[in-house]
Amino acid sequence: MERIIVSYKRPPNRIVNYHHILLYDGNEAIVSAGTMKLPDSLLMEATKSLKRHYLVLWFNFPLAWHDIGAVYDGQGELRGYYCDIITPIRRIPKGFRTTDLFLDLWVFPGGRYVILDQDEFEEAIKRKWIGNRWEKRAKMELRSLIAQIEQKRFPPPFVRGFLEKASKNFKLF
């Protein structure tokens, strides 16, 4: 399996590189597998355990201002979706790059959601780490994702279909 680098710039100047395994690279999305540490604020509510690292299938869409991570526990049970509000991805050799716009959204399997990192977003605006255009775009993207959830259109069909096929064809754990 091919390994890729997912590079997130976190304004003003922090860069974090994640090493993922590429599962799919098509016009509609890039899908990769990696692990993530859930934020402390979600650990108890999302997982009912103290485990910190989870398998995530990441969905990055070429023109979207967000990604979607399907988060699984060690028994292969979907625990929720982690959505980063980001700039559209740019391909780089062996992966892609994006800028994290601070706002995140956690979506429970039943459709309930929690907005994360609003304080960091406000701080980034205050410090002018993100400009007015990105601020407006990030807020608009968050509202769009919430509308999809409330209208029962989340996750999008591509994500749903990929996860259904993956659960039948891949041994994830």
C-alpha positions as CSV (number, residue, x, y, z in Angstrom):
1,M,0.0,0.0,0.0
2,E,1.1,3.5,-0.8
3,R,2.0,5.9,2.0
4,I,1.2,9.5,1.7
5,I,1.9,12.7,3.7
6,V,-1.0,14.9,4.7
7,S,0.5,18.3,5.6
8,Y,-1.6,20.7,7.7
9,K,-0.5,24.3,8.1
10,R,-1.9,25.7,11.3
11,P,-1.6,29.5,11.2
12,P,0.4,31.4,11.9
13,N,3.3,29.1,11.1
14,R,2.9,25.6,12.6
15,I,3.1,22.7,10.1
16,V,2.0,19.1,11.1
17,N,2.7,16.2,8.8
18,Y,0.6,13.1,9.2
19,H,1.6,9.8,7.6
20,H,-1.4,7.9,6.1
21,I,-2.0,4.9,3.9
22,L,-3.6,5.8,0.6
23,L,-6.8,3.7,0.1
24,Y,-8.4,5.5,-2.9
25,D,-7.4,8.4,-5.2
26,G,-10.1,9.5,-7.6
27,N,-11.7,12.7,-9.0
28,E,-14.3,12.8,-6.2
29,A,-12.1,12.2,-3.2
30,I,-8.8,11.0,-1.8
31,V,-9.3,8.5,1.0
32,S,-6.6,7.6,3.4
33,A,-6.2,5.7,6.7
34,G,-4.4,7.0,9.7
35,T,-4.8,7.4,13.5
36,M,-5.8,10.3,15.5
37,K,-5.9,11.3,19.2
38,L,-9.4,12.5,20.1
39,P,-9.6,15.8,22.0
40,D,-10.0,15.5,25.7
41,S,-13.4,17.2,25.5
42,L,-14.7,14.3,23.4
43,L,-13.1,11.3,25.0
44,M,-15.7,10.3,27.6
45,E,-18.8,11.4,25.6
46,A,-17.7,9.9,22.3
47,T,-16.1,6.7,23.4
48,K,-17.2,5.8,26.9
49,S,-13.6,4.8,27.5
50,L,-10.2,6.3,28.1
51,K,-8.6,5.1,24.9
52,R,-7.0,8.0,23.1
53,H,-5.9,6.8,19.6
54,Y,-8.4,5.7,17.0
55,L,-8.3,4.5,13.4
56,V,-9.6,7.1,11.0
57,L,-10.6,6.8,7.4
58,W,-10.1,10.3,6.1
59,F,-12.0,11.7,3.1
60,N,-10.6,14.7,1.4
61,F,-12.5,16.3,-1.5
62,P,-10.6,18.3,-4.1
63,L,-12.5,21.6,-3.9
64,A,-14.1,21.3,-0.5
65,W,-13.3,23.5,2.5
66,H,-13.6,20.5,4.9
67,D,-12.5,17.0,5.3
68,I,-14.4,14.1,7.0
69,G,-12.7,11.5,9.2
70,A,-14.7,8.4,10.1
71,V,-13.4,7.4,13.5
72,Y,-13.4,3.8,14.6
73,D,-12.6,2.1,17.9
74,G,-10.4,-1.0,18.3
75,Q,-13.4,-3.3,17.8
76,G,-14.2,-1.7,14.4
77,E,-17.2,0.2,15.7
78,L,-17.9,3.7,14.2
79,R,-17.6,6.2,17.0
80,G,-18.3,9.4,15.0
81,Y,-17.1,11.7,12.3
82,Y,-14.5,14.4,12.8
83,C,-14.7,17.2,10.3
84,D,-11.9,19.8,10.0
85,I,-12.7,23.1,8.4
86,I,-9.7,23.6,6.0
87,T,-8.7,25.2,2.8
88,P,-9.1,23.1,-0.4
89,I,-6.3,20.5,-0.6
90,R,-3.3,21.1,-2.9
91,R,-1.4,18.1,-4.2
92,I,2.3,17.8,-3.3
93,P,4.7,15.0,-4.2
94,K,3.6,11.9,-2.2
95,G,0.5,13.5,-0.7
96,F,-1.3,16.8,-0.2
97,R,-1.3,20.0,1.8
98,T,-4.0,22.2,3.3
99,T,-4.4,25.0,5.9
100,D,-6.4,24.3,9.0
101,L,-8.9,27.0,9.7
102,F,-9.3,26.0,13.4
103,L,-13.0,25.2,13.5
104,D,-13.9,21.5,13.8
105,L,-17.1,19.5,14.1
106,W,-17.7,16.2,15.8
107,V,-20.7,14.2,14.5
108,F,-22.0,11.3,16.5
109,P,-23.4,8.3,14.6
110,G,-27.0,9.3,15.5
111,G,-26.6,12.8,14.1
112,R,-26.0,14.8,17.2
113,Y,-23.0,17.2,16.8
114,V,-20.6,19.3,18.7
115,I,-18.7,22.3,17.4
116,L,-15.1,22.3,18.5
117,D,-12.3,24.8,18.8
118,Q,-14.4,27.9,18.5
119,D,-12.1,29.6,21.0
120,E,-9.1,28.9,18.9
121,F,-10.9,30.2,15.8
122,E,-11.8,33.5,17.6
123,E,-8.2,33.8,18.8
124,A,-6.9,33.3,15.2
125,I,-9.2,36.0,14.0
126,K,-8.2,38.4,16.8
127,R,-4.5,37.8,16.1
128,K,-5.1,38.1,12.3
129,W,-3.7,34.7,11.6
130,I,-6.6,34.2,9.2
131,G,-8.1,37.0,7.1
132,N,-11.6,38.1,6.6
133,R,-12.1,36.0,3.5
134,W,-11.1,32.7,5.3
135,E,-13.1,33.7,8.4
136,K,-16.3,34.0,6.3
137,R,-15.5,30.9,4.3
138,A,-14.9,28.8,7.5
139,K,-18.2,30.0,9.1
140,M,-20.1,29.3,5.8
141,E,-18.6,25.8,5.6
142,L,-19.5,25.0,9.2
143,R,-23.1,26.2,8.6
144,S,-23.2,24.0,5.5
145,L,-22.1,20.9,7.3
146,I,-24.5,21.5,10.1
147,A,-27.4,21.9,7.6
148,Q,-26.4,18.6,6.0
149,I,-26.5,16.9,9.4
150,E,-29.9,18.5,10.3
151,Q,-31.3,17.5,6.9
152,K,-30.1,13.9,7.4
153,R,-27.8,14.2,4.4
154,F,-24.6,13.5,6.3
155,P,-22.3,11.8,5.7
156,P,-22.4,12.4,2.0
157,P,-23.2,9.5,-0.4
158,F,-19.6,9.0,-1.4
159,V,-18.5,8.6,2.2
160,R,-21.4,6.3,3.1
161,G,-20.8,4.1,0.0
162,F,-17.1,3.9,0.6
163,L,-17.6,2.9,4.3
164,E,-20.2,0.2,3.4
165,K,-17.8,-1.3,0.8
166,A,-14.8,-1.0,3.1
167,S,-16.6,-2.8,5.9
168,K,-17.3,-5.7,3.5
169,N,-14.0,-5.8,1.6
170,F,-11.3,-4.6,4.0
171,K,-10.2,-5.9,7.4
172,L,-9.7,-2.6,9.2
173,F,-8.7,-4.1,12.6
